[in-house]
Amino acid sequence: MALALYLIGAPRSGKSAVFDALTHTPSGPHFATKGGHRIGTVKVPDERLDALSELFHPQRTVPAEVTFVDVAAPGGEAAAFRDLFPVLGTADAFVLVVQAFGDYDFEGRPLDPVAQLEAVLLEMALADYEKLDQRLERIRADQRHGAKVSPAEVKVLEACHAHLAAGRPLRALPLREDELKVLRTYQFLTLKPVLVVANMGEERLREPKPDGLDEAVAAAGLELIRFCAPLEAELALLEREDQQALAAEYGIREPARTRLIQAAYRILRLISFFTCGEDEVRAWTIVEGTTAAAAAGKIHTDMERGFIRAEVVPAEMLLQRGSLARCRETGELRIEGKEYVVRDGDVLHVRFNV
């Protein structure tokens, strides 16, 4: 499945314009609508995949994908995060859009990007705190009536409750894998990674003004990307040559989509490996630390179940040598077992038997 990034933010912060910047293509807007939410899936740009495709000339080339979701709030702009749990809980990470254009926010107050950022983060924490309160109260009621409860679940929920009460998000709470497994069913919002986007005005791209957002985002342990969403949406509709010319006028070195996807991979600790052949060259997304057997399972469950070994070579070395056969001759195509930890850019050929 594609990596799912959900766009959130204060009313009229430009969330939909950011979605347009991320999903527009030269052939036009590229998204579907489901339940009022706009959903757009885009290809992950990767020069290594392009080069491998040139080398193998496969019947098809399959990039990794990222899905962006522009969430429609039930009840309009004033909807609380607790009302959005059924939707937001399925996100892999959030893109928090902060207004950094104009002089006034959606309520007509002087623009304060830091206050807007902090308000959204606080709303997410309050939604989690309320959900925890309700769950712990149900557990206490069950205990009063003699029902059995899981001590492990109670312990981790109480730790989360205290952590939120101290003003810290759950993603900052050190948790073991077994504790994370308990919490995943609750889909807490502050447990998920957050990437902050400052939606700039064109004038601020040319003449940046200090707004304190860099320091506030860093203090929250998050990552910040700045761009002008309407301009990036316009750029994304242009053919490559025209896009580069207009981008140069504004000093834009990389499209917002590329920068955001790269940042998302960093905060989620994601890497890519490749499979190559005459039929297909494909990029696969996995978490850092994934073993060869588990990576094979991403390709097909039978491969993980019947894993024998993997032939592995870095993409850069394969491109340098020009063929897998040449990599075998030079000893650079290694044989690795199921516990081998896959590295970013590895090309895998899996041997399996079921």
VOPAGU-2260 file (C-alpha; in pm, 1 decimal, decimal comma):
REM VOPAGU-2260
SITE   aa  ch    i         X         Y         Z
SITE  MET   A    0       0,0       0,0       0,0
SITE  ALA   A    1     107,7     357,3     -66,5
SITE  LEU   A    2     236,0     571,7     218,3
SITE  ALA   A    3     -60,3     782,0     342,2
SITE  LEU   A    4       0,9    1146,1     441,8
SITE  TYR   A    5    -300,9    1339,6     571,4
SITE  LEU   A    6    -317,4    1718,8     545,7
SITE  ILE   A    7    -442,2    1903,2     853,5
SITE  GLY   A    8    -433,7    2266,2     966,3
SITE  ALA   A    9    -625,7    2567,7    1087,8
SITE  PRO   A   10    -919,6    2689,6     874,5
SITE  ARG   A   11    -810,8    2874,8     559,2
SITE  SER   A   12    -442,5    2802,5     615,3
SITE  GLY   A   13    -421,1    2693,6     250,8
SITE  LYS   A   14    -447,3    2319,5     309,4
SITE  SER   A   15    -632,8    2259,8     -17,2
SITE  ALA   A   16    -382,1    2471,9    -209,6
SITE  VAL   A   17    -102,5    2258,5     -63,2
SITE  PHE   A   18    -289,7    1945,7    -175,3
SITE  ASP   A   19    -311,3    2094,7    -527,2
SITE  ALA   A   20      62,6    2165,0    -526,1
SITE  LEU   A   21     128,9    1802,8    -434,0
SITE  THR   A   22    -112,0    1635,8    -677,9
SITE  HIS   A   23    -123,1    1855,8    -989,6
SITE  THR   A   24      46,8    1719,7   -1302,3
SITE  PRO   A   25     108,5    1865,2   -1650,3
SITE  SER   A   26    -200,3    1672,7   -1764,9
SITE  GLY   A   27    -410,3    1846,0   -1496,8
SITE  PRO   A   28    -528,4    1780,9   -1140,1
SITE  HIS   A   29    -488,7    1419,0   -1035,4
SITE  PHE   A   30    -714,4    1311,9    -748,1
SITE  ALA   A   31   -1036,2    1134,7    -655,9
SITE  THR   A   32   -1302,0    1232,2    -403,0
SITE  LYS   A   33   -1434,3     991,7    -140,9
SITE  GLY   A   34   -1669,3    1092,6     138,5
SITE  GLY   A   35   -1582,9    1455,0      77,1
SITE  HIS   A   36   -1209,3    1390,3     119,2
SITE  ARG   A   37    -978,1    1455,3    -176,0
SITE  ILE   A   38    -732,3    1171,0    -230,9
SITE  GLY   A   39    -435,7    1194,8    -466,8
SITE  THR   A   40    -167,3     929,7    -522,5
SITE  VAL   A   41     164,5    1041,9    -670,8
SITE  LYS   A   42     482,9     867,0    -779,3
SITE  VAL   A   43     790,3     895,6    -557,9
SITE  PRO   A   44    1068,1    1055,6    -765,7
SITE  ASP   A   45    1386,9     847,0    -757,8
SITE  GLU   A   46    1675,4     897,5   -1000,1
SITE  ARG   A   47    1810,4     550,6    -916,9
SITE  LEU   A   48    1488,4     388,0   -1037,2
SITE  ASP   A   49    1502,3     590,5   -1360,0
SITE  ALA   A   50    1863,1     483,1   -1420,4
SITE  LEU   A   51    1785,8     116,1   -1349,5
SITE  SER   A   52    1497,2     133,7   -1594,7
SITE  GLU   A   53    1733,2     271,6   -1860,4
SITE  LEU   A   54    1969,7     -18,5   -1791,2
SITE  PHE   A   55    1715,4    -302,2   -1800,7
SITE  HIS   A   56    1460,3    -164,0   -2052,3
SITE  PRO   A   57    1176,8    -350,0   -1874,5
SITE  GLN   A   58     820,5    -382,8   -1997,4
SITE  ARG   A   59     717,3    -158,4   -1710,8
SITE  THR   A   60     873,2      59,6   -1442,2
SITE  VAL   A   61     687,3      91,3   -1110,9
SITE  PRO   A   62     783,2     371,2    -870,7
SITE  ALA   A   63     686,8     373,9    -505,7
SITE  GLU   A   64     377,7     583,8    -431,4
SITE  VAL   A   65     255,9     832,5    -173,8
SITE  THR   A   66    -111,2     910,9    -112,7
SITE  PHE   A   67    -206,6    1259,8       4,2
SITE  VAL   A   68    -545,7    1311,8     167,9
SITE  ASP   A   69    -708,2    1654,6     195,8
SITE  VAL   A   70    -939,7    1582,2     487,9
SITE  ALA   A   71   -1292,5    1723,1     475,5
SITE  ALA   A   72   -1407,6    1809,1     826,2
SITE  PRO   A   73   -1759,4    1691,0     913,8
SITE  GLY   A   74   -1961,8    1986,6    1035,9
SITE  GLY   A   75   -1739,1    2238,6     857,6
SITE  GLU   A   76   -1421,1    2420,3     955,1
SITE  ALA   A   77   -1502,4    2424,3    1327,4
SITE  ALA   A   78   -1498,8    2043,7    1358,8
SITE  ALA   A   79   -1285,1    1918,0    1648,7
SITE  PHE   A   80   -1008,5    1662,1    1603,9
SITE  ARG   A   81   -1202,3    1412,5    1817,3
SITE  ASP   A   82   -1468,8    1413,1    1544,2
SITE  LEU   A   83   -1204,2    1317,9    1288,9
SITE  PHE   A   84   -1057,3    1013,8    1467,1
SITE  PRO   A   85   -1221,1     760,6    1231,7
SITE  VAL   A   86   -1051,6     931,4     935,3
SITE  LEU   A   87    -722,2    1057,1    1078,3
SITE  GLY   A   88    -645,9     733,9    1260,6
SITE  THR   A   89    -551,3     562,8     933,2
SITE  ALA   A   90    -279,1     816,8     847,1
SITE  ASP   A   91      87,5     715,1     846,0
SITE  ALA   A   92     182,8    1076,4     921,2
SITE  PHE   A   93      35,1    1425,4     916,4
SITE  VAL   A   94     126,7    1727,7     707,0
SITE  LEU   A   95      34,7    2022,0     929,1
SITE  VAL   A   96     -22,6    2330,9     714,0
SITE  VAL   A   97      40,7    2667,8     881,3
SITE  GLN   A   98     -63,7    2999,1     726,5
SITE  ALA   A   99     242,2    3213,2     651,8
SITE  PHE   A  100      82,4    3446,4     394,8
SITE  GLY   A  101    -112,2    3768,6     435,9
SITE  ASP   A  102    -146,0    3978,5     750,4
SITE  TYR   A  103    -454,6    3826,8     918,0
SITE  ASP   A  104    -573,9    3476,5    1003,5
SITE  PHE   A  105    -917,3    3325,4     935,7
SITE  GLU   A  106   -1069,0    3505,3    1236,1
SITE  GLY   A  107    -935,2    3845,2    1131,8
SITE  ARG   A  108    -664,0    3854,2    1396,5
SITE  PRO   A  109    -304,2    3961,0    1318,3
SITE  LEU   A  110    -127,3    3663,1    1165,2
SITE  ASP   A  111      72,6    3454,8    1416,1
SITE  PRO   A  112     205,0    3133,5    1255,7
SITE  VAL   A  113     358,1    3010,5    1582,9
SITE  ALA   A  114      29,5    3046,4    1772,8
SITE  GLN   A  115    -150,3    2868,4    1488,8
SITE  LEU   A  116      97,5    2579,4    1496,9
SITE  GLU   A  117      72,0    2546,5    1873,5
SITE  ALA   A  118    -308,7    2561,2    1865,3
SITE  VAL   A  119    -334,2    2271,2    1617,9
SITE  LEU   A  120     -82,6    2059,5    1810,8
SITE  LEU   A  121    -274,3    2130,4    2131,5
SITE  GLU   A  122    -605,0    2027,5    1973,1
SITE  MET   A  123    -451,2    1695,1    1868,6
SITE  ALA   A  124    -318,2    1637,2    2221,5
SITE  LEU   A  125    -655,4    1723,2    2377,2
SITE  ALA   A  126    -831,5    1478,9    2144,4
SITE  ASP   A  127    -593,0    1201,4    2252,5
SITE  TYR   A  128    -627,6    1298,8    2620,8
SITE  GLU   A  129   -1006,9    1286,5    2600,2
SITE  LYS   A  130    -996,0     946,6    2432,2
SITE  LEU   A  131    -758,5     815,1    2699,5
SITE  ASP   A  132    -979,8     954,8    2976,5
SITE  GLN   A  133   -1281,2     773,6    2835,4
SITE  ARG   A  134   -1095,5     444,4    2794,7
SITE  LEU   A  135    -943,2     451,8    3144,0
SITE  GLU   A  136   -1284,3     532,8    3295,2
SITE  ARG   A  137   -1435,0     230,7    3116,9
SITE  ILE   A  138   -1151,1      13,0    3246,5
SITE  ARG   A  139   -1210,7     133,6    3604,3
SITE  ALA   A  140   -1581,9      62,1    3567,7
SITE  ASP   A  141   -1502,1    -289,5    3442,2
SITE  GLN   A  142   -1272,1    -344,0    3740,4
SITE  ARG   A  143   -1543,4    -232,0    3982,6
SITE  HIS   A  144   -1774,3    -493,6    3832,5
SITE  GLY   A  145   -1512,6    -764,9    3864,0
SITE  ALA   A  146   -1427,5    -789,1    3493,0
SITE  LYS   A  147   -1077,2    -890,1    3392,6
SITE  VAL   A  148    -857,0    -622,6    3239,0
SITE  SER   A  149    -508,7    -637,3    3092,3
SITE  PRO   A  150    -252,3    -501,9    3342,5
SITE  ALA   A  151     -14,1    -432,3    3053,0
SITE  GLU   A  152    -277,2    -225,3    2872,5
SITE  VAL   A  153    -364,5     -29,3    3185,9
SITE  LYS   A  154       0,8      42,7    3257,7
SITE  VAL   A  155      79,6     180,7    2911,4
SITE  LEU   A  156    -245,5     381,9    2893,6
SITE  GLU   A  157    -175,0     541,8    3231,8
SITE  ALA   A  158     179,2     627,7    3118,2
SITE  CYS   A  159      34,7     790,5    2804,8
SITE  HIS   A  160    -221,4     980,3    3012,2
SITE  ALA   A  161      49,1    1122,1    3240,6
SITE  HIS   A  162     269,0    1208,1    2942,2
SITE  LEU   A  163      -7,7    1405,6    2771,2
SITE  ALA   A  164    -100,7    1574,3    3099,6
SITE  ALA   A  165     258,6    1699,5    3116,3
SITE  GLY   A  166     213,0    1866,3    2778,9
SITE  ARG   A  167     412,7    1620,3    2568,8
SITE  PRO   A  168     294,0    1430,0    2256,5
SITE  LEU   A  169     289,8    1050,9    2263,7
SITE  ARG   A  170     550,0    1028,4    1986,7
SITE  ALA   A  171     798,7    1168,6    2242,8
SITE  LEU   A  172     724,1     887,4    2491,3
SITE  PRO   A  173     981,1     601,5    2482,2
SITE  LEU   A  174     780,7     286,7    2412,1
SITE  ARG   A  175     870,5     -78,2    2359,1
SITE  GLU   A  176     736,5    -266,8    2058,9
SITE  ASP   A  177     487,2    -459,6    2273,3
SITE  GLU   A  178     356,0    -130,6    2415,7
SITE  LEU   A  179     325,9      19,5    2067,5
SITE  LYS   A  180     128,8    -288,2    1963,1
SITE  VAL   A  181    -124,0    -217,1    2241,2
SITE  LEU   A  182    -154,8     149,6    2138,7
SITE  ARG   A  183    -193,2      94,4    1762,7
SITE  THR   A  184    -555,7     -10,5    1801,5
SITE  TYR   A  185    -635,8     332,2    1953,1
SITE  GLN   A  186    -483,6     525,8    1660,0
SITE  PHE   A  187    -377,5     817,6    1880,6
SITE  LEU   A  188    -304,1    1130,1    1678,8
SITE  THR   A  189       1,8    1250,7    1870,8
SITE  LEU   A  190     167,0     911,9    1830,2
SITE  LYS   A  191     200,4     975,1    1456,3
SITE  PRO   A  192     485,2    1174,4    1297,7
SITE  VAL   A  193     409,7    1533,2    1193,4
SITE  LEU   A  194     569,6    1736,7     914,4
SITE  VAL   A  195     499,9    2111,7     919,9
SITE  VAL   A  196     443,2    2309,6     598,9
SITE  ALA   A  197     456,7    2690,4     609,7
SITE  ASN   A  198     230,6    2803,7     326,9
SITE  MET   A  199     407,6    3124,2     216,7
SITE  GLY   A  200     290,3    3417,1       7,1
SITE  GLU   A  201     489,3    3493,0    -309,5
SITE  GLU   A  202     608,4    3820,5    -159,2
SITE  ARG   A  203     761,9    3637,1     137,1
SITE  LEU   A  204     947,3    3402,9     -95,7
SITE  ARG   A  205    1122,9    3703,0    -245,8
SITE  GLU   A  206    1165,7    3890,9      83,6
SITE  PRO   A  207    1156,6    3645,6     375,8
SITE  LYS   A  208    1049,5    3788,8     710,7
SITE  PRO   A  209    1131,6    3629,0    1047,9
SITE  ASP   A  210     819,0    3476,0    1201,4
SITE  GLY   A  211     960,6    3251,8    1475,2
SITE  LEU   A  212     825,2    2939,5    1307,0
SITE  ASP   A  213    1163,5    2773,9    1253,6
SITE  GLU   A  214    1242,9    2794,3    1624,6
SITE  ALA   A  215     893,9    2679,9    1732,7
SITE  VAL   A  216     898,4    2379,3    1498,9
SITE  ALA   A  217    1247,8    2281,1    1614,0
SITE  ALA   A  218    1142,0    2315,2    1979,2
SITE  ALA   A  219     852,6    2075,5    1909,7
SITE  GLY   A  220    1098,3    1824,8    1759,7
SITE  LEU   A  221     942,3    1852,3    1414,0
SITE  GLU   A  222    1061,7    1933,1    1062,8
SITE  LEU   A  223     957,6    2240,9     861,1
SITE  ILE   A  224     922,6    2297,0     487,4
SITE  ARG   A  225     837,0    2636,2     340,0
SITE  PHE   A  226     676,7    2697,3       0,5
SITE  CYS   A  227     406,7    2899,5    -170,9
SITE  ALA   A  228     127,7    2650,6    -239,9
SITE  PRO   A  229     -54,5    2840,3    -521,0
SITE  LEU   A  230     275,2    2899,5    -702,6
SITE  GLU   A  231     381,5    2535,4    -661,3
SITE  ALA   A  232      39,7    2420,8    -787,5
SITE  GLU   A  233      87,3    2638,8   -1095,6
SITE  LEU   A  234     438,5    2502,7   -1147,6
SITE  ALA   A  235     319,3    2143,1   -1121,4
SITE  LEU   A  236      82,1    2195,5   -1416,7
SITE  LEU   A  237     365,3    2304,9   -1648,3
SITE  GLU   A  238     578,7    2087,1   -1871,6
SITE  ARG   A  239     932,7    2029,4   -1741,5
SITE  GLU   A  240    1108,4    2302,8   -1941,3
SITE  ASP   A  241     853,2    2573,7   -1856,5
SITE  GLN   A  242     845,8    2454,3   -1495,7
SITE  GLN   A  243    1222,3    2494,5   -1462,6
SITE  ALA   A  244    1215,5    2843,0   -1613,0
SITE  LEU   A  245     945,7    2970,6   -1376,2
SITE  ALA   A  246    1104,8    2796,4   -1077,0
SITE  ALA   A  247    1435,7    2969,5   -1152,4
SITE  GLU   A  248    1261,8    3309,8   -1133,9
SITE  TYR   A  249    1163,8    3238,8    -775,1
SITE  GLY   A  250    1483,2    3057,2    -675,6
SITE  ILE   A  251    1300,5    2724,5    -636,0
SITE  ARG   A  252    1551,1    2442,2    -668,0
SITE  GLU   A  253    1318,8    2144,1    -614,0
SITE  PRO   A  254     940,7    2104,9    -643,4
SITE  ALA   A  255     750,9    2111,4    -314,9
SITE  ARG   A  256     625,5    1758,1    -380,4
SITE  THR   A  257     979,9    1618,8    -398,3
SITE  ARG   A  258    1092,5    1804,8     -86,5
SITE  LEU   A  259     789,0    1695,4     111,6
SITE  ILE   A  260     815,8    1329,7      12,0
SITE  GLN   A  261    1186,3    1324,5     101,2
SITE  ALA   A  262    1107,3    1479,1     439,9
SITE  ALA   A  263     828,0    1226,5     499,3
SITE  TYR   A  264    1070,0     940,9     429,9
SITE  ARG   A  265    1312,0    1090,4     683,7
SITE  ILE   A  266    1062,8    1134,4     967,5
SITE  LEU   A  267     913,3     788,9     908,9
SITE  ARG   A  268    1261,0     630,5     870,9
SITE  LEU   A  269    1171,8     486,5     531,1
SITE  ILE   A  270    1412,1     360,7     265,8
SITE  SER   A  271    1377,8     212,0     -82,5
SITE  PHE   A  272    1502,4    -111,9    -233,0
SITE  PHE   A  273    1464,7    -228,8    -592,2
SITE  THR   A  274    1381,4    -540,8    -788,7
SITE  CYS   A  275    1502,2    -552,0   -1150,3
SITE  GLY   A  276    1435,6    -771,5   -1450,4
SITE  GLU   A  277    1324,9    -769,8   -1813,0
SITE  ASP   A  278     958,2    -768,8   -1713,2
SITE  GLU   A  279     970,2    -505,7   -1442,1
SITE  VAL   A  280    1187,7    -263,2   -1250,2
SITE  ARG   A  281    1019,7    -159,3    -925,5
SITE  ALA   A  282    1090,0      48,6    -614,4
SITE  TRP   A  283     969,3     -82,3    -278,5
SITE  THR   A  284     933,1     117,1      43,0
SITE  ILE   A  285    1033,3     -34,2     377,8
SITE  VAL   A  286    1126,6      88,1     726,1
SITE  GLU   A  287    1494,1     114,2     819,3
SITE  GLY   A  288    1608,6    -206,4     988,9
SITE  THR   A  289    1388,8    -438,5     778,9
SITE  THR   A  290    1543,6    -780,5     719,9
SITE  ALA   A  291    1580,3    -942,1     378,5
SITE  ALA   A  292    1308,0   -1196,9     458,0
SITE  ALA   A  293    1061,2    -925,6     564,8
SITE  ALA   A  294    1149,3    -717,7     257,2
SITE  ALA   A  295    1079,9   -1023,3      41,6
SITE  GLY   A  296     739,7   -1040,5     208,8
SITE  LYS   A  297     664,3    -692,6      74,6
SITE  ILE   A  298     701,3    -837,4    -276,1
SITE  HIS   A  299     492,3   -1147,6    -200,9
SITE  THR   A  300     405,2   -1332,5     119,6
SITE  ASP   A  301     523,2   -1661,5     -38,7
SITE  MET   A  302     871,4   -1512,9     -72,4
SITE  GLU   A  303     899,4   -1447,0     300,4
SITE  ARG   A  304     753,0   -1785,3     391,1
SITE  GLY   A  305     985,5   -1980,0     159,5
SITE  PHE   A  306    1287,6   -1747,1     173,7
SITE  ILE   A  307    1617,1   -1919,3      93,7
SITE  ARG   A  308    1857,5   -1633,7      22,4
SITE  ALA   A  309    1883,1   -1297,5    -147,7
SITE  GLU   A  310    2134,0   -1180,0    -404,1
SITE  VAL   A  311    2213,4    -819,5    -315,0
SITE  VAL   A  312    2402,5    -537,5    -482,3
SITE  PRO   A  313    2381,1    -159,2    -429,0
SITE  ALA   A  314    2201,9      14,5    -717,5
SITE  GLU   A  315    2499,1     249,7    -768,2
SITE  MET   A  316    2735,0     -46,6    -812,3
SITE  LEU   A  317    2497,3    -222,8   -1052,6
SITE  LEU   A  318    2468,6      93,2   -1262,0
SITE  GLN   A  319    2845,6     131,8   -1260,2
SITE  ARG   A  320    2912,0    -228,5   -1368,3
SITE  GLY   A  321    2628,2    -236,1   -1620,8
SITE  SER   A  322    2479,6    -578,1   -1545,3
SITE  LEU   A  323    2408,9    -829,6   -1269,8
SITE  ALA   A  324    2633,5   -1078,7   -1449,4
SITE  ARG   A  325    2927,1    -839,6   -1429,4
SITE  CYS   A  326    2854,3    -779,0   -1058,3
SITE  ARG   A  327    2869,4   -1157,1   -1003,3
SITE  GLU   A  328    3203,6   -1176,3   -1182,7
SITE  THR   A  329    3353,1    -900,8    -968,6
SITE  GLY   A  330    3212,1   -1045,5    -646,4
SITE  GLU   A  331    2999,8    -738,9    -577,0
SITE  LEU   A  332    2672,7    -932,8    -596,9
SITE  ARG   A  333    2654,6   -1074,6    -243,5
SITE  ILE   A  334    2458,5   -1370,7    -110,7
SITE  GLU   A  335    2270,6   -1274,7     206,5
SITE  GLY   A  336    2050,8   -1470,7     447,6
SITE  LYS   A  337    1709,9   -1388,4     594,5
SITE  GLU   A  338    1854,2   -1177,1     880,2
SITE  TYR   A  339    2041,8    -941,0     650,1
SITE  VAL   A  340    1927,6    -582,2     711,4
SITE  VAL   A  341    1835,6    -421,8     380,4
SITE  ARG   A  342    2004,4     -88,9     303,3
SITE  ASP   A  343    1868,3     206,5     111,6
SITE  GLY   A  344    1931,9     155,5    -259,6
SITE  ASP   A  345    1986,8    -221,7    -244,8
SITE  VAL   A  346    1883,9    -424,6    -549,6
SITE  LEU   A  347    1745,2    -761,4    -434,3
SITE  HIS   A  348    1693,5   -1083,8    -622,0
SITE  VAL   A  349    1516,1   -1325,4    -386,2
SITE  ARG   A  350    1546,5   -1701,8    -404,6
SITE  PHE   A  351    1258,5   -1883,6    -239,2
SITE  ASN   A  352    1075,9   -2216,1    -232,9
SITE  VAL   A  353     716,4   -2290,1    -125,9
